[in-house]
Amino acid sequence: MTIDEIRTIKAELGYSNKVLAERAGIPLGTLQKVLSGATKHPRRETILALSRALNEQRTMDGQCGSEKQAPALTADGHPLPDMLQEAPAAYGPSAVRKEEGYTLEDYLALPEERRVELIDGVFYDMAAPTTVHQAIIGFLYKYLLDFVLEQEGPCMPFISPVDVQLDQDDRTVVQPDVLIVCDRSRYRNGRVFGAPDFLVEVLSPSTRKKDMQLKLYKYANAGVREYWIIDPDKRVIVVYNLEQVEIPVIYSFQDSVPVGIWQGECRIDFKKIYEKISFLYE
């Protein structure tokens, strides 16, 4: 099997990275690097183990005569809750989900003023960001950009709106608030193709469940290395190191938060950020 075939069959079966890694008997970190393209030349034994695991499940499904697709799973292998299926955004005159699902072509045909994300063929409206939201991502982006300019490395931070074809297909296009891409070949045709290394979402009432659950599931399965969820109301930062552990670390707006993909060499001083934007809470 090729890497693209493995990604396709994995999606068909509804496997999370963790479940597939366990079935194939390989480390989760190894699988994430293979599927994200970080490992340019995976070992033959790794590809064979993944192929066996996927083919065994497809054979079992065929013997059972089941035509039903396996349910989507969360990062820890549990069924994805029904609550994640938020109402799709309206498209044109209709608010009904397109039966076969929307695609990148439909996404690009939307009016410029219409802000949506496309996730697994469903459109999700994006509310206009608040001033607090904008201030947080602005300061965060500046910290990351300053570090990159000082280090002169290959990584490049971006700030929304930047389209990300997360699953390397035409059915999912997301716009994270802040992202870092270290493999510059992933930037193609004005979009990021595949999983960024680092992502940040700042919560709003209308995106809370999507960012905390649906996007966490999608980002973990796509091979994102690190995901931050910033809650301006509770003034906390939830940090997921998706390469190593699934239990997040929670920081407050009084903490200096290390950027894991850079081994903590870059730290974001949220106390200073909050001092600058605290008047926006009044």
RODO-513366 format. One record per residue: x, y, z of N, C-alpha, C in turn; residue in one letter. Coordinates in steps of 0.1 Angstrom, whole numbers. Atoms other than C-alpha are relative to their C-alpha. Layout:
// residues N
PT     npx     npy     npz    capx    capy    capz     cpx     cpy     cpz   code
PT       X       Y       Z       X       Y       Z       X       Y       Z      A
...
END
This chain:
// residues 282
PT     npx     npy     npz    capx    capy    capz     cpx     cpy     cpz   code
PT       8     -12       0       0       0       0       9      13       0      M
PT      -6     -13       0      10      36      -6      -5       7      13      T
PT       5      -8     -11       7      62      21     -14       6      -2      I
PT      13      -6       3     -22      78       3     -11     -11       2      D
PT      10      11      -1     -40      44       2      -3      -3      15      E
PT       2       2     -15     -34      39      40      -9      11       5      I
PT       9     -10      -5     -49      73      47     -14      -2      -4      R
PT      14       1       5     -79      66      25      -7     -11       7      T
PT       6      11      -6     -86      32      40      -3       2      15      I
PT       1      -4     -14     -80      45      75     -13       9       2      K
PT      12      -9      -1    -107      72      69     -12      -8      -2      A
PT      12       8       3    -131      46      54      -4      -8      13      E
PT       3       8     -12    -128      25      86      -3       8      12      L
PT       3      -9     -12    -131      55     109      10      -2      11      G
PT     -10       3     -10     -99      46     127       7      14       4      Y
PT      -9     -11      -5     -81      72     149      14      -5      -1      S
PT     -15       4       1     -43      73     148       3     -10      11      N
PT      -3       9     -11     -42      56     182      -5     -14      -3      K
PT       6      13       2     -65      27     172       9      -7     -11      V
PT      -8       6      10     -45      21     140      13      -4       4      L
PT     -13       4      -6     -12      22     158       0     -12       8      A
PT       1      12      -8     -24      -3     183      -2     -13      -8      E
PT       2      12       8     -37     -27     157      12      -4      -9      R
PT     -12       3       8      -5     -24     136      12      -3       9      A
PT     -11       3      -9      17     -27     167      12       9      -2      G
PT     -11      -9       2      37       4     160      -2      12       9      I
PT       2     -11      -8      43      35     181      -9      11      -6      P
PT       9     -10       5      17      63     178       8      11      -6      L
PT      -8     -11       6      44      89     172       5      -3     -14      G
PT      -5       5      13      58      68     143     -11       1     -10      T
PT      11      -1       9      23      66     127      -3      14      -4      L
PT       3     -14       3      17     103     130      10       6     -10      Q
PT     -11      -5       9      50     111     113      -2      -5     -14      K
PT       1       6      13      43      87      85     -12       6      -7      V
PT      12      -5       7       8      99      78       0      15      -3      L
PT      -1     -14       2      17     136      81      10       3     -11      S
PT     -10      -3      10      46     132      57      13       5       6      G
PT     -12      -4      -7      72     141      83      11     -10      -3      A
PT     -10      10       4      89     108      76      -1      -2     -15      T
PT       0       0      14      98     110      40       1     -15      -6      K
PT      -2      14       5     109      73      36      -3     -10      12      H
PT       4       9     -11      90      51      61       7     -14      -2      P
PT      -6      13       1     105      17      69     -10     -10      -6      R
PT       9      10       7      91     -12      48      -8      -8      10      R
PT       7       8     -10      82     -31      80     -12       8       5      E
PT      11      -9      -5      61      -1      91     -12       0      -9      T
PT      11       0      10      41       0      59      -7     -13      -1      I
PT       6      13       0      36     -37      59      -9      -3      12      L
PT       8       1     -12      23     -36      95     -13       7      -1      A
PT      12      -8       2      -2      -9      86      -9      -6     -10      L
PT       8       7      11     -13     -27      54      -7     -12       6      S
PT       6      12      -5     -19     -59      73     -12       3      10      R
PT      10      -4      -9     -39     -42     100     -13       5      -7      A
PT      11      -5       8     -61     -24      75      -7     -11      -8      L
PT       6      11       9     -66     -54      52      -7     -10       9      N
PT       7      10      -8     -75     -77      81     -14       6       4      E
PT      13      -5      -4    -103     -53      92     -10       1     -12      Q
PT       9       0      12    -116     -49      56      -5     -14      -3      R
PT       5      14       2    -117     -87      53     -11      -4       9      T
PT      10       3     -10    -136     -90      85     -13       6      -3      M
PT      12      -7       3    -161     -64      74      -7      -7     -12      D
PT       6       7      11    -166     -83      41      -6     -13       4      G
PT       5      13      -5    -171    -116      59     -13       2       7      Q
PT      12      -2      -8    -197    -101      81     -11       6      -9      C
PT      10      -5       9    -215     -87      50      -5      14       4      G
PT       5     -13      -4    -217     -53      66       4      11     -10      S
PT      -3     -11       9    -219     -23      43       0      13       7      E
PT       0     -12      -8    -221       2      71      14       4       4      K
PT     -13      -5      -3    -190      24      76       2       0      15      Q
PT      -3      -1     -14    -173      21     110      -2      14       5      A
PT       2     -13      -5    -182      49     133      13       8       2      P
PT     -12      -8      -3    -158      78     137       3      -1      15      A
PT      -5       2     -14    -137      76     168       7      13       5      L
PT      -8     -11      -6    -122     102     192      14      -5       0      T
PT     -14       3      -1     -85     103     198       3     -11       9      A
PT      -2      11      -9     -88      78     226      -8     -13      -4      D
PT       6      12       5    -107      53     205     -15      -2       3      G
PT      14       1      -3    -143      60     217      -8       6     -11      H
PT       8      -5      11    -172      67     193      -1      15       2      P
PT       2     -15       0    -175     104     183     -14       3       5      L
PT      13      -3      -5    -204     119     203      -9       7     -11      P
PT       9      -6      10    -235     129     183       0      15       1      D
PT       0     -14      -1    -232     164     197      10       7      -9      M
PT     -10      -7       9    -203     171     174      -6       3     -13      L
PT       6      -3      12    -226     171     145      -9      13       1      Q
PT       7     -13       0    -235     208     146      -8       2     -13      E
PT       7      -3      12    -260     222     122       8       5     -11      A
PT      -8      -6      10    -245     228      88      -4      14      -4      P
PT       3     -13       4    -243     263      75      -8       0     -12      A
PT       8      -1      13    -266     275      48       9       2     -11      A
PT      -8      -2      12    -253     273      13     -10       4     -11      Y
PT       9      -5      10    -270     294     -13     -14       2       7      G
PT      13      -2      -5    -308     295      -8      -4     -11      10      P
PT       4      11      -9    -308     262      12       9      -2      12      S
PT      -8       3     -12    -297     253      47       1     -15       2      A
PT       0      15      -1    -299     215      40      14      -4      -5      V
PT     -13       5       3    -266     196      39      -1      -7     -14      R
PT      -1       7      14    -257     185       3       1     -15       2      K
PT       0      14      -3    -264     148       2      13      -7      -1      E
PT     -13       6       2    -231     138     -12      12       8       7      E
PT     -10      -8      -7    -213     165       8       6      11      -9      G
PT      -6     -11       7    -197     198      -2      15      -3      -2      Y
PT     -14       2       4    -162     200     -17       7      13       0      T
PT      -8     -12       1    -134     224     -21      -5       9     -12      L
PT       6      -8      11    -150     235     -54     -12       9       5      E
PT      11      -7      -6    -182     245     -35       5      11      10      D
PT      -6      -9     -10    -160     262      -8       5      13      -8      Y
PT      -6     -11       8    -142     283     -34     -10       9      -7      L
PT      10      -7       7    -174     293     -50      -8      10       9      A
PT       7      -8      -9    -187     310     -19       4      15      -1      L
PT      -3     -15       0    -189     349     -17      12       2       9      P
PT     -12      -3      -8    -157     364      -3      -4       4      15      E
PT       4      -5     -14    -176     379      27      -6     -12       8      E
PT       6      11      -8    -190     345      37      12      -8       6      R
PT     -11       7      -7    -167     329      63      -6     -13       5      R
PT       4      14      -5    -172     291      68      13      -9       0      V
PT     -10      11       1    -151     260      74      -7     -12      -6      E
PT       5      12       6    -156     228      55       6     -12       7      L
PT      -5      11      -7    -153     197      76      -7     -13      -4      I
PT       7      12       5    -160     163      61     -12       2      -8      D
PT      11      -2       9    -182     177      35     -12       9       5      G
PT      11      -9      -7    -203     200      59       6      14       2      V
PT      -4     -14      -2    -201     238      60      -4       4      15      F
PT       2      -5     -14    -198     254      95       2      15      -1      Y
PT      -1     -14      -1    -204     291      99      11       4      10      D
PT     -10      -6      -9    -176     312     115      -5      13       4      M
PT       4     -13      -5    -187     340     137      11      10      -1      A
PT     -10     -10       0    -169     373     135       7       1      13      A
PT      -7       1     -12    -141     374     160      -2      13       8      P
PT       1     -11      -9    -144     397     191      14       7       0      T
PT     -12      -8      -1    -118     424     199      10      -8       9      T
PT      -9       8      -9    -104     401     227       6     -11      -8      V
PT      -5      10       8    -101     373     203      11       4     -10      H
PT     -10      -5      10     -83     394     177      13       4       7      Q
PT     -11      -5      -8     -60     409     204       9     -12       4      A
PT      -7      12      -5     -50     374     217       8      -6     -12      I
PT      -7       7      11     -41     359     183      10      10      -6      I
PT     -10      -9       5     -23     391     173      13       0       8      G
PT     -12       0      -8       0     391     203       7     -14      -1      F
PT      -6      14       1       5     353     201       8      -1     -13      L
PT      -7       0      13      14     356     164      13       8       0      Y
PT     -12      -8      -1      39     383     172      11      -7       8      K
PT     -10       8      -7      57     361     198       6     -10      -9      Y
PT      -4      11       9      59     332     173       9       6     -11      L
PT      -7      -5      12      71     354     144      14       6       5      L
PT     -13      -5      -5      98     371     166       9     -11       2      D
PT      -9      11      -3     111     338     176       6      -6     -13      F
PT      -5       6      13     113     325     140      10       9      -6      V
PT      -9     -10       6     130     357     128      14      -1       7      L
PT     -13       1      -8     156     353     156       7     -13      -3      E
PT      -6      13       2     162     316     150       4      -3     -15      Q
PT      -2       2      14     161     318     112      -2     -15      -4      E
PT       2      13       3     147     283     110     -10      -1     -11      G
PT      10       2      11     123     267      84     -14       3       3      P
PT      14      -1      -4      91     271     104      -5      14      -3      C
PT       6     -13       3      67     298      94     -14       1       7      M
PT      13      -2      -7      38     311     116      -9       7     -10      P
PT      11      -7       8       5     322      99     -11       4      10      F
PT      12      -5      -8     -25     341     113     -12      -1      -9      I
PT      12       2       8     -61     335     101      -3      14      -7      S
PT       5      13       7     -75     335      75      10      -6      -9      P
PT      -8       8       9     -54     308      59      -7     -13      -1      V
PT       7      13       3     -70     278      43       9     -11       2      D
PT      -7      12      -2     -58     244      54      -8     -12      -4      V
PT       6      12       4     -67     213      35       6     -11       9      Q
PT      -5       8     -11     -62     193      67       2     -15      -4      L
PT      -1      14       3     -69     158      53       6      -3     -13      D
PT      -6       1      13     -52     164      20     -10      -6     -10      Q
PT      10       4      10     -85     159       2      -8      13      -3      D
PT       8     -12       3    -113     182     -11     -12       1       8      D
PT      12       0      -8    -138     177      17       2       7      14      R
PT      -2      -7     -13    -121     195      46      10      12      -2      T
PT      -8     -12       1    -108     231      46      -3       8      13      V
PT       2      -8     -12    -103     248      80       9      12       0      V
PT      -8     -13      -2     -90     282      91       3       2      15      Q
PT      -4      -2     -14     -72     279     125       4      15       2      P
PT      -3     -14      -3     -66     312     143      15       3      -2      D
PT     -15      -1       2     -28     307     144       5     -14      -3      V
PT      -6      12       4      -7     280     128      15       1      -3      L
PT     -14       0       4      29     270     123       2     -11      -9      I
PT      -3      10       9      41     251      93      16       0      -2      V
PT     -14       1       1      77     238      93       5      -6     -13      C
PT      -3       6      14      76     219      60      -6       9     -10      D
PT       5     -10       9      73     247      35      -6      -5     -13      R
PT       5       6      12      65     223       7     -15      -2       2      S
PT      15       2      -2      30     220      23      -8      12      -4      R
PT       7     -12       4      22     255      13      -1       0     -16      Y
PT       2       2      14       6     251     -22     -12       8      -4      R
PT      11      -7       7     -16     273     -44      -8       9      10      N
PT       6     -10     -10     -22     298     -15      -7      -7      12      G
PT       6       7     -11     -33     270       9      11      -9       6      R
PT      -8      10      -6     -16     247      34      -6     -14      -3      V
PT       5      13       4     -19     211      22       5     -11      10      F
PT      -4       9     -10     -19     186      51       0       7      14      G
PT       0      -5     -13     -14     190      88      11      10       4      A
PT     -10      -8      -5       4     220     102       7      -6      13      P
PT      -7       6     -12      29     213     131      -7       5      13      D
PT       5      -7     -13      12     237     156     -13       8      -4      F
PT      12      -7       2     -23     251     158      -6       6      12      L
PT       7      -7     -11     -42     275     180     -14       4      -4      V
PT      14      -5       2     -80     281     183      -3       8      12      E
PT       5      -8     -11     -94     309     205     -15      -2       0      V
PT      14       3      -1    -128     299     217     -10      12       0      L
PT      11     -10      -1    -160     318     212     -13      -9       3      S
PT      11       7      -4    -195     308     223      -5      -9     -12      P
PT       6       8      11    -205     296     188      10     -11      -5      S
PT     -10      10       5    -173     276     182       5     -10      11      T
PT      -5       7     -11    -167     261     216       0     -15      -2      R
PT       1      15       2    -179     225     209       8      -4     -12      K
PT      -7       4      13    -164     225     174      15       0       3      K
PT     -14      -1      -2    -130     236     186       5     -10      10      D
PT      -5       9     -11    -128     215     218      -2     -15      -3      M
PT       3      14       2    -142     183     203       2      -4     -14      Q
PT      -1       4      14    -146     180     166      14       3      -6      L
PT     -13      -4       5    -114     199     157      11      -7       7      K
PT     -10       7      -7     -94     182     184       1     -14      -6      L
PT       1      13       6    -105     148     169       7       1     -14      Y
PT      -5      -1      14     -97     160     133      15       3       1      K
PT     -14      -4      -1     -63     176     143       9     -12       4      Y
PT      -7      12      -5     -52     145     162       2     -10     -11      A
PT      -1      10      11     -60     122     133       8       4     -12      N
PT      -8      -5      12     -44     144     107      15       0       2      A
PT     -15       0      -2     -10     144     124       5      13       5      G
PT      -5     -12      -6      -9     178     140       8      -3      13      V
PT      -9       3     -11      19     178     166      -4       7      13      R
PT       3      -7     -13       6     204     191     -12       9      -3      E
PT      12      -7       1     -28     220     196      -3       8      13      Y
PT       3      -8     -12     -36     249     219     -15       5      -2      W
PT      14      -6      -1     -72     259     229       0      11      10      I
PT       0     -12      -9     -74     294     244     -14       4       3      I
PT      13      -4      -4    -105     302     264       1      14       6      D
PT      -1     -14      -5    -107     340     268      -9       3      12      P
PT       9      -2     -11    -137     338     292       6      -5      13      D
PT      -6       6     -12    -120     314     317      14       3       2      K
PT     -14      -4       0     -86     328     309      10     -11       2      R
PT      -8      12      -1     -70     294     304       5      -3     -14      V
PT      -6       5      13     -48     278     277       1     -15       2      I
PT       0      15      -1     -54     240     272      10      -4     -11      V
PT     -10       4      10     -23     225     255       0     -15      -1      V
PT      -1      15       3     -24     191     238      13      -2      -8      Y
PT     -11       5       7       9     175     229      -4     -13      -7      N
PT       6      11       7      -5     152     203      10     -11      -5      L
PT     -10      10       4      28     134     196       3      -9      12      E
PT      -4       8     -11      33     121     231     -11      -4      10      Q
PT      11       3     -10       3     123     255     -13       6      -4      V
PT      13      -5       3     -34     127     252      -7       8      11      E
PT       5      -9     -11     -40     144     285       6      14      -1      I
PT      -5     -13       2     -38     181     281       6       6      13      P
PT      -5      -9     -11     -18     206     303      -8      13       0      V
PT       8     -12       0     -38     236     314       8      11       7      I
PT      -7     -12      -5     -22     270     320     -10      11       1      Y
PT       8     -12      -1     -37     303     331       6      12      -7      S
PT      -5     -12       6     -33     338     318      11       7       9      F
PT     -11      -5      -8      -7     343     345      13      -8      -2      Q
PT     -11       9       2      16     317     331       8       3     -13      D
PT      -9       0      12      45     315     306      -1     -14      -6      S
PT       3      13       6      35     287     282      11      -4     -10      V
PT     -10       4      10      62     267     264      -6      -5     -13      P
PT       4       5      13      59     259     227       7     -14      -2      V
PT      -6      13       0      64     221     226       8      -4     -12      G
PT      -7       5      12      74     217     190      14       6      -1      I
PT     -14      -7      -1     104     240     198       6      -3      13      W
PT      -6       5     -12     112     221     230       0      11      11      Q
PT       1     -11     -10     102     251     251       9      11      -1      G
PT      -9     -12       2     128     274     237      -7      13      -2      E
PT       9     -11       1     100     297     228     -11      -1      11      C
PT      11       0     -10      76     307     256      -9      12      -2      R
PT       9     -11       2      45     328     254      -4       5      13      I
PT       3      -6     -13      41     351     283     -14       6       0      D
PT      14      -5       0       3     353     288      -2      10      10      F
PT       2     -10     -10       7     374     319       2      14      -7      K
PT      -3     -13       7      22     402     297     -11       3     -10      K
PT      10      -2      10      -4     396     270     -13       5       7      I
PT      12      -4      -7     -32     399     295       1      14       6      Y
PT      -2     -14      -5     -17     431     310      -4      10     -11      E
PT       2      -9      11     -19     446     275     -15       1      -4      K
PT      14       0       6     -55     435     267     -11       0      11      I
PT      10       1     -11     -72     435     302     -10      11      -1      S
PT      10     -11       1     -89     468     295     -12      -4     -10      F
PT      10       4       9    -109     450     268     -11      -8       7      L
PT       9       8      -8    -126     429     295      -9       9       9      Y
PT       8      -9      -9    -140     460     313     -13       4      -6      E
END
